[in-house]
């Protein structure tokens, strides 16, 4: 898994409960110093289906993204799928080209006060 961490201050689990169901939280991702980087909501069956992390760009890693999504598929009784590679820069360029082709950019800039 690759990514980078950005946050200010410290997070802690207070009371290990949520308002809805008294379900405990537990760390699910750790850094090399065993500090938690992500927490999961533990379901009654012991599984963790909801989690969050401070790690940015974690899904940019093709290997991690494929493993993560296939774990979800398998847990739902579905077969794993082969992963697809993507290039975020190329996709953003394609989006920008589509926007420029379909908008009158000079008018858009006026609306944005640019």
C-alpha positions as CSV (number, residue, x, y, z in Angstrom):
1,X,0.0,0.0,0.0
2,X,1.3,3.4,-0.9
3,X,0.1,6.9,-0.1
4,X,0.8,9.9,2.1
5,X,-0.7,11.1,5.3
6,X,-2.0,14.6,6.0
7,X,-3.8,15.7,9.1
8,X,-3.5,18.1,11.9
9,X,-3.7,17.1,15.5
10,X,-4.4,13.6,16.9
11,X,-7.4,11.4,16.6
12,X,-8.5,8.9,19.2
13,X,-11.4,6.6,19.5
14,X,-13.5,7.9,22.4
15,X,-15.3,5.1,24.3
16,X,-15.2,2.8,21.2
17,X,-18.9,3.2,20.6
18,X,-21.1,4.9,18.0
19,X,-24.4,6.4,18.6
20,X,-26.4,3.9,16.6
21,X,-25.4,0.5,17.7
22,X,-22.6,0.5,20.3
23,X,-20.3,-1.1,17.8
24,X,-16.5,-0.9,18.6
25,X,-14.0,0.7,16.3
26,X,-10.6,-0.9,15.7
27,X,-7.4,0.1,13.8
28,X,-7.3,-1.7,10.4
29,X,-4.2,0.0,8.9
30,X,-0.9,0.7,10.6
31,X,2.3,2.5,9.6
32,X,5.7,1.0,10.0
33,X,5.8,2.3,13.6
34,X,2.5,0.4,14.5
35,X,0.6,3.7,14.7
36,X,-2.9,3.4,13.3
37,X,-3.6,5.1,10.0
38,X,-7.2,3.8,9.5
39,X,-10.0,2.6,11.6
40,X,-12.9,0.3,10.9
41,X,-16.3,-0.2,12.3
42,X,-16.6,-3.8,13.6
43,X,-19.8,-5.5,12.7
44,X,-21.6,-8.0,15.0
45,X,-20.1,-10.9,13.0
46,X,-16.6,-9.5,13.6
47,X,-16.1,-8.2,10.0
48,X,-15.1,-4.7,9.2
49,X,-17.2,-3.2,6.4
50,X,-16.7,0.5,7.0
51,X,-13.4,2.1,7.4
52,X,-11.6,5.4,7.0
53,X,-8.0,6.5,6.8
54,X,-5.7,9.5,6.7
55,X,-3.9,7.9,3.8
56,X,-4.3,10.0,0.6
57,X,-3.9,8.4,-2.8
58,X,-4.3,4.9,-1.3
59,X,-6.4,3.8,-4.3
60,X,-3.9,5.1,-6.8
61,X,-2.0,1.8,-6.3
62,X,-3.4,-0.6,-8.8
63,X,-2.4,-3.6,-6.7
64,X,-4.0,-2.3,-3.5
65,X,-7.1,-1.1,-5.3
66,X,-7.6,-4.5,-7.0
67,X,-7.0,-6.5,-3.8
68,X,-9.3,-4.2,-1.8
69,X,-12.2,-4.4,-4.3
70,X,-11.8,-8.1,-4.9
71,X,-12.0,-8.7,-1.1
72,X,-15.3,-6.8,-1.1
73,X,-16.5,-8.9,-4.1
74,X,-15.5,-12.2,-2.4
75,X,-17.2,-11.2,0.9
76,X,-20.4,-10.5,-1.1
77,X,-20.2,-14.0,-2.7
78,X,-18.9,-12.7,-6.1
79,X,-15.9,-13.8,-8.1
80,X,-12.8,-11.7,-8.1
81,X,-12.3,-9.6,-11.3
82,X,-9.0,-8.8,-13.0
83,X,-8.0,-5.3,-12.3
84,X,-7.7,-2.4,-14.7
85,X,-4.8,0.0,-14.8
86,X,-5.5,3.7,-15.0
87,X,-3.6,6.8,-15.5
88,X,-5.1,9.7,-13.5
89,X,-3.3,12.4,-15.5
90,X,-4.6,11.1,-18.8
91,X,-8.1,10.8,-17.4
92,X,-8.1,14.4,-16.1
93,X,-6.8,15.6,-19.5
94,X,-9.7,13.7,-21.2
95,X,-12.2,15.3,-18.8
96,X,-10.7,18.8,-19.4
97,X,-10.9,18.2,-23.2
98,X,-14.6,17.2,-22.9
99,X,-15.4,20.2,-20.8
100,X,-13.7,22.6,-23.2
101,X,-15.5,21.0,-26.2
102,X,-18.9,21.3,-24.5
103,X,-18.8,24.7,-22.8
104,X,-18.2,28.2,-24.1
105,X,-15.1,28.7,-22.0
106,X,-15.1,32.5,-22.3
107,X,-18.6,32.7,-20.7
108,X,-17.6,30.1,-18.1
109,X,-14.6,32.3,-17.2
110,X,-16.9,35.4,-16.9
111,X,-19.2,33.5,-14.5
112,X,-16.1,32.5,-12.4
113,X,-14.9,36.1,-12.5
114,X,-11.7,35.0,-14.1
